[in-house]
């Protein structure tokens, strides 16, 4: 049975064979208001009966929630097959939240600094399982959830169609009502899917996890580099920037690994002429293999970036939930 949150209002109208207005009312009841399909207003009984017979309204089960001292709240969801995924609610300015969503159970990419990578891949999530994370966190929140980032467990572009479908449910005015510009999709560098994403012209922000501009170093951190090397990735980033504007590049900082002068110089050479926004963030690693930079190391790296990436925005992201090991994969790893 198809889940009500697997498609936006237009998809729901096609699936049920109803007018778009009725589909919006059904989706609005189930997603926007968090009620049941039977609570849809101004919908004929015949359509309500059809929707009830065709659509599932299953909810995710919150298996565990935990608060960090800095206001981050992490959630562990148990899925219908017993698998577990995580979401992290991120506080913004004490007025609203954004939510980090998982797109897969585990991940196949095996990045050496990532707890999810050590879990391996179990399966892809369905669109409703991603939207369901958002819905359950919203039920648990007094402040509005105004943004979503597909940066949790999994490689979103290895579950491309489902992630795009979930993003459109979240930004549908009858669904999550999240501004499309406040939805980000992050990839470790799956080049063919970046090119497809650019060609299809989706309105969500593209973020690329870079972590080193030195091919040998990046390959040691991210095995995806061996099959889809930096020169191909940068070409795809350049194409996206030309079509859509500045691309966000995520850069996980690891002391003694990728925060030296040579790393900043390599970034400057690699990204020359491409409008990017670099987001350095300190590593959150429970294995003990990697440690975040000290303030002195960060300051030196920041100064080197300013020299070698002149004119490019460099915005350090806060690494939240450190006292609760809130990086993706850490909580799910405790129940495997």
N, C-alpha and C positions, 0 to 999 in steps of 0.2 A: 504494500500500500504506500502510495506517495505521501511524503510529509508535507504539510501545509507550508513550511518554511523552506522548501527546496527551490522555490522560484519566486520571482517578484510578481507584482500584480498582473503584468502582461502575460507572463508564463502561466499563472494560475487561471487567467481567463481562457487561454487556449486549452489548457488541460481539462477544464470543466465544461468548456463550450458555453460560457456565459459572457454577459457584457462586462467590459472593463470596470464599470462602476460597481457592479456586484462583486467582482474579484477584489477590488480595493476595500470594500466593506468587510469581506471575509478575512483578508490579510490584516486589515486594521484591527479587527477583533482579536485575532490570534497572536499577532506580533506587536503591533503598536500599543494595544491596551493590555495584552497578556491574559486575555479571557479565553473563552471557547468559541468555536465556530458558531454555535447556537446563540451566542451573544451578539452576533453581527446585527446591526441595526438596518431596518428598511430593506431586508432581503426576503424574497418570497420563500415560503415553506418548502416548495419543490426544489429550490436551489439549495436551501439548507440541508435537505435530505440527501441531495446528490453529493454535496460537499462532505457530509458526515460519512457517507458510504465509500467515498473515494480517497479521503485524506486522513492521514494519521496526525494526531496532536501530541505525540509522545514528548515527554520532557526529559532533560538530563537530570541525573541525580548528583547532588553535591555531596561527595564523600567526605570532604574535609575542607576547612577554610582556616587560614592562619594570617594574623596581622603582624607586620613588621613595625619597628619603632618609628619609621619615617612615614607611616601612613599607607604604604603599599599593602594590599591584601591579595594573597594568592589563594586560588581555588583548585581543588582536585575533583574532577568529574569522573564518575563511573559510568561507562557506556553500557548499552544493552547486552553486549557480548562479554562484559567483564573487564574490558580494557579501560585504561585510565589516561586522561589528558589533563593539561593544566591551562589556567588562564591567570593573568595578573591584572588586578585593578590598580591603575596608576593615578594618584591624586594630582590635580592641576589647580593651583591658585586657590585652594580651599573652596572652590565654587562648582567644580565639575570634575569628572573623571574621564580618562580614556582607558581602553581595554586591550591588552595583548592577548591575541587569540591563537590557539593551535589549529593547524590544518591537517596534521597526520598524527597517528599514534606512533611515536618514535620518529626516526629519520634514518635514511639510507646513506647520508653524505659523510658521516663519521668525521666531522671536524674535530680536531684533537682537543680543543679547549671547551667543547660543548657537552654538557651532561646528556642532552637528548641524543647526540651522536653516539654515545656509548650504549644507548638502549637498543639501537638497531631499529629497523622499520617493521611495524606490525601490519598496518593498513592505512589507507586514506580515510579521511572523514567525509561524510556526506555534507552537503550544504547546510542542512538543518542542524547538524551537530555543531557546526561553527556558529550559526545564528543562535542556537540553543545556549551556548556559553554566554553570549551577550545578554540573552533574555534572563537567564538565571542570576547573573551579576546585577542586572538592573533591578530585579525583584529584591535584591539584598542591599540596595543602595538608596540612601536618602537624597544624594545629589545626582544630577543627570549624567548619563554616559553619553558624551558628545563626540567621541572618536573611537576608532578601532584600528589596530595595527596587526597584520598577519605576520607576527614575528615570534610566535610561540613554538611549540613542538612542530617539527616537520619543515620540509622545503615546499613552500606554497606552489611553486611552479612545477613540482612533480604531481600536484593535484590541481592542475590549472583550471579545468572547467568548473569544478566544484567550488573553488575559491572565488572565481569570478561571479558565479551564481550567488554565493553567500554575500559577497560585497554588494551586489545589486539589491538583495533583500534588505540589507542594512541601510542602504541609502534611499530606498523607496519611501516616498511620503506616506504610504500606507503601511510601511514596515517599520524599520528601525529609526527612520527619520534622521539619519546621520548625514551631514554634509559630505558629499563624495570627496571633497578636497581634504577632509579629515579622516579619510580611510587610506592607509598605507599598506602596500604589499611588498614584502622583503624577499629577496632571492639571494642565494649564495653565488649566483652567476650561471644560471642555466640559459646559455646564450640563445638557442633556438626559440625558447619561450619568451625571452625578452624581446626578440624581434617580432614574434607573433603579437605580443602584447602591444608593442608600438604600432604595428600595422592595424590592429583592431581599434586603436584610439580610445581605450578606456580612460575614464576621468580620474581614476585613483592614483595616488602618488606611488611612484616606483622608488624603492630603496634597494641598493645593492651592497651586500656584505663583502668588503674588499680585504681589509686586514693586513695586506702587504702589497706593495707594488714591485716587489722583487720576486720573480717567478719561482725560484727554488724555495724561498722562504714561505711563500704562499702555499706551494704544493705540500710542504711539510705540515702546515696548519690546516689546509683545506684540500683534501684529495680531489675535489671537483676540478682543481686547476690542471690536473694531468690530462683530463679529457677535453676541457674547454678552457684553453690557456688565456692569459691576460690580454694578449693582443686582440684576440677575438672578442673577449668580454668588453674591452674598451671601445672597440668598433661599434658594438651593439649599444653601449652607453652613449656614445657620440650620436648615433642615429636617433636614440630616444630624446636626447637633449635638443637636437635640431628640430624634432617634431613637437615636443611638449615643453621644452624649457629645462631648467636646472634639475639635475638628478642628485638625490641624496645618496652619499656613500657612507656606509657604516664602517667603523674602524675600531675593533676591539683591541684595546691597548694592553700589552703584556710586557712587564718589566724585563729588560734584558733580551727581548725577542724582537719587537717591532717598533720601538720608540726612540731609535737613535737618529743621528744626523743623516746617515746613509738612507734610512727609511723615508725621512722627509724629502731628501733629494730625489729619490726614486719616484715618490708621489708627484713631485713637481714635473718631472720629465714625462711620466706616464700620462698625466692629465692635462698637459699643456694645450690650451685652446678649447677645452671642454668646460662649459659652465656646470660646476658641481657645488654641492654643499657637503662638506666633510663633517661627519658626526663621530668624533672619538668618544669612546666609552670604556671605562675600566673593566677588565675581565672579572667575572664572578665564577670562580672555579673551585669546586669542592674536592677535586682530586689531589690538590696540593702541587700539581705540576706547574701551574702558572700563577703569578701574583700580579696584582695591579701596580701601576707605577706609583712611586712616592710623589708628593707635591713637587719636589725639586726636579724629579724626572719629567713630570708632566710640564712644568714650566719651561724646561729646556726644549722639550719636544714641540710645545706650542710656539716657541720663538723660532725654531727651525722651520716649522710649517709656514709661519708668516713670511719667512724669507723665500722659501721655495714654492709657495702657492700664493703669490701676491694677488690680492683682489678677490680671492675665493673665500666665501663664508666658512668659518671654522667654528662650530658650535658644539661644545662638549656636552654630551648627554649624561644625566645623572644615572648612576648604577644603583637602583633602588632595591630595598629588601635584603640587603647584605646580611643582616643579623638573622634572617630566616632562610638563607640559601634559596632566594626566590628566582634564581635563573631557571629557565625552562629545562625540564627533565629531572631536576633535583627531587621534586616532590613525588613524581610518578615513579622514579627509580626506587623509592623506599617501599613500594608495594608490589614489585615484580618478584 
